[in-house]
Amino acid sequence: MIAVVKVGSSSVTSETVHRLCGELAAARADGHTVVVVTSGAISAGWDALDRGPKRPSDPAVLQAVSAVGQHRLMRMWQDGFEPHDVLAGQVLLAPLDFVHRTQYLHARGTLQHLADLGVVPVVNENDAVADEEIRFGDNDRLAALVAHLVGAQLLVLLTDAPGLLTADPRRDTEASLIEEVVEIDQELERLAGGPGSTVGSGGMASKLAAAKIATWSGVQTVIADAARPGVLAAALADEAGVGTVFRARKSRLSARKLWIAFALGSSGRLTVDDGARAALTGRGRSLLAAGVSGVAGAFRPEDAVEIAGPDGVVFAKGLVRVPAERASEWMGRRSQVVVHRDDLVLVT
C-alpha cells in the first residue's frame, strides 16, 4: 500500500517525530511505501530565533522565518530515521506543480525515484518563496494533493485530536468520536468549525477539506491522534476506532480538476438557468453565455468562479475564459463559451 502521512505543527516535536519515524520504518519493512508531509518549518525557525512566544503575522517575515526553520525541521526527521537506517529526502512543492502537466510529472517522478531508492520523501510547501496569492494555505490540502500525485490508497492526517468529534469538546463534555464517514456533507463541515491550534495554520476544518479532496480522488483518509502509539499500523490495518475514517469515493477526479474544485479560491459567481444547469450536470457540456443569467465579482480570464442554479445553490466550479465585463455583456444572448467543460468540475 502507498500511504501519505501528514504531521501537523502541533505534533512536530522531537519525541513524537522520533516515535513516528519508528512506525514509518516498520511500515516500510512490512512492504508499504510511505510519504511524509510535514508542517513545522515556521515554528522551528521562530524557536531558533528566540523572539518570544508570539509569532509575527507579516507574510514576508514568516517566509524568512520558514527559511531559518526548514533545514532544522529536516534535521529532526533525519535524526528520527537514523536509528532505523532510513534516509529522508526533502521535497518542496508549490501549487503550480499540480497545475502544469510537465511540473506535475516531474514532481511525481521525483517522489517515485526517491521511493525506488529506499528514501522516505518528506514534503513541505516551499514557504520561503511561496506567493501569497498562489499557495496551498495549509499542509492538509497539500497532503491530499500529494496522495493523488503518488497514487496513494491511504492518507493519514495526524493531529492533536483523536479525530472528528460530534461537538467541540471544549464546550461539550459529551462529545464523542465519529469513527466512519461515507459522505462529507454540510453538517459535518459545520461540526469541523474553524482553526483550532495556535501553532499551525489549519485546524479540523482544513482536515475535513483535505479529506474531501482525497476521497474525491479515490483515497481513503484517516484523521487520528499523532500521540497514539501504533497509530500508523492501526490506520494501515483499517482498525476500528483508530480515528475518523473517511471512505473513498468510487470516482476519481484528475489532479487539475481537484485543484480547480478545492484549492483555488473563487473570484466570482455565475448564475445559470435551468437549461444550462441540465446541460452541465447531465450532458457534460461547456457553459455558454446564453445560459448565464447573473454575473457577480470582478474576475479575469483563468480565474475560478462558482456556478449556481436559479435557486442560488452552487453546483459547479470552473475557470472562466472571459472577464466579468464580457460575461455580463454576453449574458443570455451569445453562444460563446464562458467556461469550457475541460475546466469545469461538478461539486455536488
C-alpha positions in Angstrom: 0.0 0.0 0.0 1.1 3.6 -0.7 0.3 5.8 2.3 0.8 9.6 2.7 1.2 10.6 6.4 0.8 14.3 7.2 2.0 15.5 10.6 0.7 18.9 11.9 2.8 21.6 13.5 1.4 20.9 17.0 2.7 17.3 16.7 6.1 18.1 15.3 8.1 17.6 18.5 11.3 15.7 18.8 9.7 12.9 20.9 6.7 12.5 18.5 8.8 12.6 15.4 11.2 10.0 16.7 8.3 7.7 17.6 6.6 8.2 14.2 9.8 7.5 12.4 10.0 4.1 14.1 6.4 3.5 12.9 7.1 4.6 9.4 10.2 2.4 9.2 8.2 -0.5 10.4 5.6 0.2 7.7 8.3 0.2 5.1 9.6 -3.1 6.5 6.1 -4.6 6.0 6.2 -3.6 2.3 4.3 -0.3 2.4 5.5 2.8 0.6 5.3 5.9 2.8 5.5 9.6 2.0 5.6 12.2 4.8 4.0 15.7 4.6 5.3 17.8 7.4 4.4 21.1 8.9 6.6 23.0 11.4 9.2 25.0 9.4 7.9 28.3 10.7 7.6 27.1 14.3 11.2 25.6 14.1 12.5 28.9 12.7 10.8 31.1 15.3 12.1 28.9 18.1 15.6 29.1 16.7 15.3 32.9 16.5 14.2 33.0 20.2 12.0 36.1 19.7 9.3 35.2 22.2 6.1 33.2 22.1 4.1 35.5 19.8 4.8 34.7 16.2 4.8 37.5 13.6 1.8 37.9 11.2 3.6 39.6 8.3 3.7 37.1 5.4 7.2 38.3 4.3 8.6 37.8 7.8 7.0 34.4 8.0 8.7 33.4 4.8 12.0 34.4 6.1 11.4 32.6 9.4 10.5 29.4 7.4 13.8 29.6 5.6 15.5 29.5 9.0 13.4 26.6 10.2 13.2 24.4 7.1 16.6 22.7 7.5 16.1 22.3 11.2 12.8 20.6 10.5 14.5 18.2 8.1 17.3 17.5 10.6 14.6 16.5 13.1 13.2 14.0 10.6 16.6 12.6 9.6 17.6 12.2 13.3 14.4 10.3 13.8 15.0 7.9 10.9 18.8 7.5 11.7 18.3 4.6 14.3 16.3 2.7 11.6 18.9 3.1 8.9 16.5 5.1 6.8 17.2 8.2 4.7 14.8 11.1 4.4 14.7 13.2 1.2 13.4 16.8 1.3 10.8 17.7 -1.4 9.5 21.3 -1.5 6.4 21.7 -3.6 4.4 24.7 -4.9 0.8 24.9 -6.2 1.9 25.3 -9.8 3.5 21.8 -9.6 -0.1 20.4 -9.6 -1.5 22.7 -12.3 1.1 22.4 -15.1 1.3 18.9 -16.6 5.1 19.0 -17.1 5.8 20.1 -13.5 3.2 17.6 -12.2 5.0 14.7 -14.0 8.4 16.0 -12.7 7.1 16.0 -9.1 5.6 12.6 -9.4 8.8 11.2 -11.0 10.9 12.7 -8.2 8.8 11.1 -5.5 8.7 7.8 -7.3 12.5 7.7 -7.7 13.0 8.5 -4.0 10.8 5.6 -3.1 12.7 3.3 -5.5 15.9 4.3 -3.8 14.5 3.4 -0.4 14.3 7.0 0.7 11.3 8.4 2.6 10.2 11.6 0.9 9.5 14.4 3.4 7.3 17.0 1.7 6.5 20.6 2.6 5.3 23.7 0.9 8.1 26.0 -0.3 7.0 28.6 2.2 10.2 30.7 1.8 9.3 31.8 -1.8 5.5 31.0 -2.0 3.3 33.7 -3.5 0.6 34.7 -1.0 -1.9 34.7 -3.8 -0.9 31.2 -5.1 -0.3 28.8 -2.3 -1.8 25.8 -0.6 -2.7 27.7 2.6 -2.1 24.7 4.8 -0.3 21.3 4.5 -3.5 19.3 4.9 -4.6 20.3 1.4 -1.0 19.7 0.2 -1.1 16.2 1.7 -4.4 15.4 -0.1 -2.9 16.6 -3.4 0.3 14.6 -2.8 -1.8 11.5 -2.1 -3.4 11.9 -5.5 0.0 12.6 -7.1 1.6 9.4 -5.9 -1.5 7.2 -6.4 -1.9 6.5 -2.7 -4.5 4.3 -1.3 -4.4 5.9 2.2 -4.0 9.4 3.6 -3.3 9.7 7.3 -3.7 13.2 8.9 -2.1 13.2 12.3 -3.0 16.0 14.7 -3.5 16.7 18.4 -7.1 15.4 18.4 -8.5 11.8 18.3 -10.4 12.6 15.1 -13.6 14.4 14.1 -15.9 14.7 17.2 -19.7 15.1 17.4 -19.1 18.5 19.1 -16.4 20.8 20.3 -15.0 19.0 23.4 -14.1 22.4 25.0 -17.8 23.2 25.1 -19.5 19.8 25.3 -18.1 17.1 27.6 -20.4 14.5 25.9 -18.6 14.9 22.6 -17.7 11.6 21.0 -15.6 10.3 18.1 -17.2 9.9 14.7 -15.5 6.7 13.6 -16.6 6.4 10.0 -17.8 8.9 7.3 -19.1 7.7 4.0 -20.0 11.1 2.6 -18.9 14.6 3.7 -21.9 16.9 3.9 -22.7 20.4 5.2 -23.5 19.1 8.7 -20.0 17.6 9.0 -18.4 20.8 7.7 -20.3 22.7 10.4 -19.1 20.3 13.1 -15.5 20.8 11.9 -15.6 24.6 12.7 -12.6 26.8 12.2 -8.9 26.7 13.0 -8.1 25.2 16.4 -4.3 25.2 17.1 -2.4 28.3 17.8 0.7 26.6 16.4 -0.4 25.5 13.0 -2.3 27.2 10.1 -5.0 24.6 9.8 -7.5 23.0 12.1 -10.2 20.4 11.9 -11.9 22.4 9.1 -8.8 22.2 6.9 -8.5 18.5 7.6 -12.1 17.9 6.6 -11.4 19.8 3.4 -8.4 17.7 2.8 -10.4 14.5 3.4 -12.9 15.7 0.8 -10.1 16.3 -1.7 -8.6 12.9 -1.0 -11.8 10.9 -1.0 -13.0 12.6 -4.2 -9.7 11.3 -5.8 -10.3 7.7 -4.5 -8.1 7.8 -1.4 -9.3 6.6 2.0 -8.5 9.2 4.7 -8.0 8.9 8.4 -7.8 11.8 10.9 -6.1 10.5 14.1 -4.1 11.5 17.2 -0.4 11.7 16.5 0.3 10.9 20.2 -1.4 7.5 20.0 1.2 4.7 19.9 0.9 2.4 16.9 -1.4 4.9 15.1 0.1 4.3 11.7 -0.1 0.5 11.9 -3.7 0.8 13.1 -4.6 3.1 10.2 -2.9 0.8 7.6 -4.8 -2.2 9.1 -8.1 -0.2 9.0 -8.7 -0.9 12.7 -11.9 0.4 14.1 -11.5 3.4 16.5 -8.1 4.5 15.2 -9.7 7.9 14.4 -12.2 9.2 11.9 -12.1 7.1 8.7 -13.4 8.7 5.5 -14.2 6.1 2.9 -13.0 6.8 -0.7 -15.5 7.6 -3.4 -15.5 5.2 -6.4 -15.0 8.0 -8.9 -11.6 9.7 -9.2 -11.0 13.3 -10.3 -8.0 14.4 -12.3 -5.3 16.4 -10.5 -6.3 19.5 -12.5 -9.9 19.2 -11.6 -9.1 18.6 -7.9 -7.1 21.8 -8.0 -10.0 23.8 -9.5 -12.6 22.3 -7.2 -10.8 22.5 -3.9 -7.6 24.5 -3.9 -8.4 27.6 -5.9 -10.3 30.4 -4.3 -13.4 31.7 -6.2 -13.2 35.2 -7.7 -16.9 35.5 -8.5 -20.1 33.6 -9.3 -22.1 32.9 -12.4 -25.8 32.1 -12.1 -27.3 30.0 -14.8 -30.8 29.0 -15.9 -32.3 25.5 -15.6 -31.4 24.6 -19.2 -27.7 25.4 -18.7 -27.6 23.5 -15.4 -29.1 20.5 -17.0 -26.6 20.7 -19.9 -23.6 20.9 -17.4 -24.8 18.3 -15.0 -26.5 15.8 -17.3 -24.7 16.1 -20.6 -21.2 17.3 -19.7 -21.4 20.4 -21.9 -19.4 23.7 -21.7 -21.1 26.7 -20.2 -22.2 29.2 -22.9 -23.0 32.8 -22.3 -26.6 32.2 -23.5 -27.3 30.1 -20.3 -25.9 32.7 -17.9 -28.5 34.8 -16.1 -26.3 36.6 -13.5 -22.7 37.7 -13.0 -21.1 38.6 -9.7 -17.5 39.5 -8.9 -14.5 41.2 -10.7 -13.0 38.1 -12.2 -10.5 37.8 -15.1 -9.8 35.1 -17.6 -8.5 31.9 -15.9 -9.9 32.9 -12.5 -12.0 30.4 -10.7 -15.8 31.1 -10.3 -18.6 29.3 -8.7 -21.6 28.3 -10.8 -25.1 28.4 -9.2 -28.5 27.4 -10.4 -31.6 29.7 -10.3 -32.1 28.6 -6.7 -28.8 30.0 -5.7 -27.2 26.6 -4.9 -23.7 26.2 -6.1 -23.3 23.0 -8.1 -20.1 23.6 -10.1 -16.9 25.5 -10.2 -14.7 26.3 -13.2 -12.1 28.6 -14.8 -13.6 31.4 -16.9 -12.4 32.3 -20.3 -13.6 35.9 -20.3 -13.5 38.8 -17.9 -16.6 39.7 -15.8 -17.4 42.7 -18.0 -17.5 40.5 -21.1 -19.6 37.8 -19.4 -22.1 40.5 -18.4 -22.2 41.9 -21.9 -22.8 38.4 -23.5 -25.2 37.2 -20.7 -28.3 35.4 -22.1 -27.7 36.2 -25.7 -24.4 34.9 -27.1 -23.2 31.4 -27.8 -19.5 31.9 -26.9 -18.0 29.6 -24.3 -17.7 31.2 -20.8 -16.4 28.1 -19.0 -15.1 25.1 -21.1 -16.1 21.7 -19.9 -12.4 20.7 -19.5 -12.1 23.5 -16.9 -15.3 22.7 -15.1 -16.0 20.5 -12.0 -19.3 19.4 -10.5 -19.0 19.9 -6.8 -22.2 18.2 -5.6 
